[in-house]
Structures are given as C-alpha cells and as structure tokens.
Amino acid sequence: MDKVRANAAEAVADIPDGASLAVGGFGLSGIPDVLIQALHAQGATGLEVVSNNCGVDGRGLGVLLSAGRIARVTGSYVGENKEFARQYLSGELEVELVPQGTLAERLRAGGAGIPAFYTPAGVGTQVAHGGLPWRYTPDGTVAVASPAKETRDFDGRTYVLEHSINTDFALVRAWRGDRHGNLVFRKASANFNPLAAMAGRVAVAEVEELVEPGELRPEEVHVPGIFVQRLVELTATQAADKHIEKRTVRS
C-alpha cells in the first residue's frame, strides 16, 4: 500500500478542532516542522498536544501555541518557551507535567496496547498524591489540579499506576521511510518520534528521504509501517532546514 501523500497540507487536512496529537521531537531535534506549519495553515484549534516539550517561541509547536491553537499540553519539559509559561500562568493553557521516562512509557504502552503500568517514578510526590496545578485562573489560583493516583506495593516497594496514552493523530519526522510506512530515524532525532508514531491512531510522518519498499533492511526499521498511515516526502530545502536551540562556540 502506497501511503505517500502529495504534500503536508493534504496529509493534515482532516485534523479537526479539538483533536489530540502526539508529536515527536526533543527541543528542536527531530521535530515534524513541515507538518506543524501545514497544520498551522490549516487552522485547526483547541488541540490537545502530547509531546516532550512545546517547541520554542516561534518554532516547532511554539508556532501553534503562539497562535492560540493549543488548549492542553501533556509534556515533561517546558523551559525554553516564554509564551508557554505566560499562557500557563495566566490560565489560558492546561498543562499536565509528567516525568520524562513516564511520558515515554505511556506513549509506548499506548502503541503496544497496554492500558496502564506501575512505575516508581513520582512515588511520594504530587505526581502520585495529586495537587499539581493543571490550569490556573487569571488571578493565579488553581482552577484544575491533578488527581491522586493509585499506588501499590510490589516486593516491599511502592509504585504508582500510570495510564497509557493514545491520540487521534501523531506527527513525526523520520530520516528515511519507504512507501509502506516503514521508518528509520537518525541519531538524536529518534527521541520521542517512534513512541509518538506508535501512540497515534493516524500517524503522519514527514521523511527526509523516501525509498522504495525493500530498500530498507528489516533490522534497521525503527517503526514498522503498520503504525504509520500517511507519509510526506520533504524537499531538499525542507530536509535541510534544521535549527539549533542554543548554539555555543569555543572562545
């Protein structure tokens, strides 16, 4: 089955208002920037995003955030985005902060069909006890707080129950992909991309290099095509357009 779409606009055309999205990337590494830009142009709003972070001001998911298109974020790191902090503290944005490893496993479990799992991460904190501010009111009081989670002891150690994550759509970026949807990620861009692709009911991947079925060795495939429904081949210019969050140079 050829899963290649003509362009990014076509690939995201049916994402509705209020849709949930799992989005790959870590900082600006491996972000599906072309698909995010296409979704911004498409106009969907009220989106519920699951991603390690929410991009930076003016880049990645920060584009959707600054346009007021995102209603809720489930993530583990938000420190590089001033607009994110402003919207969260002013009550415009609901935020569920999750330990990074827990977020990764919740996405992986969703893709694997596992409804929930126990983890020691967060035991003895508000992650387990509840009370983390999910949404503030404009005057700074807490409007919505996280609920308490079930805990259970195994072999004398306490664990907290975490539920898996599945989303309506997933947006990811891969180094190589074939027309059947098999994906290969390169170096640090693997990060959350495979997990996001697995968790989305409709996974859309932008690929830097499109190859024919059979060209990828089975042992190098990170995400099998069964998890991927749509592909977009990037132009050379799009594939090369990669940004660095913080550039440091030796004096």
Rosetta blueprint (number, residue, H / E / L):
1 M L
2 D L
3 K L
4 V E
5 R L
6 A L
7 N L
8 A H
9 A H
10 E H
11 A H
12 V L
13 A L
14 D L
15 I L
16 P L
17 D L
18 G L
19 A L
20 S E
21 L E
22 A E
23 V E
24 G L
25 G L
26 F E
27 G L
28 L L
29 S E
30 G L
31 I L
32 P L
33 D H
34 V H
35 L H
36 I H
37 Q H
38 A H
39 L H
40 H H
41 A H
42 Q H
43 G L
44 A L
45 T L
46 G L
47 L E
48 E E
49 V E
50 V E
51 S L
52 N L
53 N L
54 C L
55 G L
56 V E
57 D L
58 G L
59 R E
60 G L
61 L H
62 G H
63 V H
64 L H
65 L H
66 S H
67 A L
68 G L
69 R L
70 I E
71 A E
72 R E
73 V E
74 T E
75 G E
76 S L
77 Y L
78 V L
79 G L
80 E L
81 N L
82 K H
83 E H
84 F H
85 A H
86 R H
87 Q H
88 Y H
89 L H
90 S L
91 G L
92 E L
93 L L
94 E E
95 V E
96 E E
97 L E
98 V L
99 P L
100 Q H
101 G H
102 T H
103 L H
104 A H
105 E H
106 R H
107 L H
108 R H
109 A H
110 G H
111 G H
112 A H
113 G L
114 I L
115 P L
116 A E
117 F E
118 Y E
119 T E
120 P L
121 A L
122 G L
123 V L
124 G L
125 T L
126 Q H
127 V H
128 A H
129 H H
130 G L
131 G L
132 L L
133 P E
134 W E
135 R E
136 Y E
137 T L
138 P L
139 D L
140 G L
141 T L
142 V E
143 A E
144 V E
145 A E
146 S L
147 P L
148 A L
149 K L
150 E L
151 T E
152 R E
153 D E
154 F E
155 D L
156 G L
157 R E
158 T E
159 Y E
160 V E
161 L E
162 E E
163 H E
164 S L
165 I L
166 N L
167 T E
168 D E
169 F E
170 A E
171 L E
172 V E
173 R E
174 A E
175 W E
176 R E
177 G E
178 D E
179 R L
180 H L
181 G L
182 N L
183 L E
184 V E
185 F L
186 R L
187 K H
188 A H
189 S H
190 A H
191 N L
192 F L
193 N H
194 P H
195 L H
196 A H
197 A H
198 M H
199 A H
200 G E
201 R E
202 V E
203 A E
204 V E
205 A E
206 E E
207 V E
208 E E
209 E E
210 L E
211 V E
212 E L
213 P L
214 G L
215 E L
216 L L
217 R L
218 P H
219 E H
220 E H
221 V L
222 H L
223 V E
224 P L
225 G H
226 I H
227 F H
228 V L
229 Q L
230 R E
231 L E
232 V E
233 E E
234 L L
235 T L
236 A H
237 T H
238 Q H
239 A H
240 A H
241 D L
242 K L
243 H L
244 I L
245 E L
246 K L
247 R L
248 T L
249 V L
250 R L
251 S L
